[in-house]
């Protein structure tokens, strides 16, 4: 699913996100898009894999680390 920061923040609050695939594409001009709301800057993530793409970008696959209750 592709979504904006507010939807991602809502889903993180609900515990409904298991992971993220983040595609990084280098640009010379432009700005990035926030992945989530500022309250989620400390979401524990584990890097699961990195893949180099033919266009020079990379795909970073993260798992949301679940805390033991």
VOZAKOL-211141 format. One record per residue (C-alpha): x, y, z. Coordinates in steps of 0.1 Angstrom, whole numbers, plus 5000, padded with zeros to 4 digits. Example, Ala and Ser with C-alpha at 12.3 -4.5 7.8 and 13.67 -1.06 7.14 Angstrom:
# residues 2
{{5123 4955 5078}};
{{5137 4989 5071}};
END
This chain:
# residues 69
{{5000 5000 5000}};
{{5012 5035 4993}};
{{5001 5062 5017}};
{{5009 5096 5030}};
{{5023 5105 5064}};
{{4990 5110 5082}};
{{4975 5076 5071}};
{{5008 5058 5080}};
{{5008 5076 5115}};
{{4972 5064 5121}};
{{4980 5028 5111}};
{{5012 5028 5133}};
{{4990 5040 5162}};
{{4967 5011 5156}};
{{4995 4986 5153}};
{{4986 4976 5118}};
{{5019 4981 5100}};
{{5043 4952 5099}};
{{5070 4968 5078}};
{{5081 4994 5052}};
{{5096 4992 5018}};
{{5113 5025 5012}};
{{5126 5034 4978}};
{{5153 5060 4977}};
{{5158 5077 4944}};
{{5186 5102 4942}};
{{5176 5137 4930}};
{{5196 5168 4923}};
{{5167 5192 4928}};
{{5136 5186 4950}};
{{5126 5176 4985}};
{{5116 5144 5003}};
{{5083 5134 5016}};
{{5080 5125 5054}};
{{5072 5089 5060}};
{{5052 5095 5091}};
{{5041 5121 5117}};
{{5067 5137 5140}};
{{5053 5116 5169}};
{{5067 5085 5151}};
{{5103 5095 5149}};
{{5112 5068 5174}};
{{5094 5038 5158}};
{{5118 5008 5163}};
{{5127 4994 5129}};
{{5149 4965 5118}};
{{5166 4967 5084}};
{{5157 4934 5067}};
{{5173 4939 5032}};
{{5188 4963 5008}};
{{5184 4960 4970}};
{{5202 4982 4944}};
{{5179 4991 4915}};
{{5191 4996 4879}};
{{5182 5033 4880}};
{{5207 5040 4908}};
{{5181 5040 4936}};
{{5179 5015 4964}};
{{5150 4997 4981}};
{{5153 4995 5019}};
{{5130 4969 5035}};
{{5123 4974 5072}};
{{5103 4954 5098}};
{{5086 4973 5126}};
{{5101 4958 5158}};
{{5073 4946 5181}};
{{5079 4952 5218}};
{{5073 4923 5241}};
{{5043 4930 5264}};
END
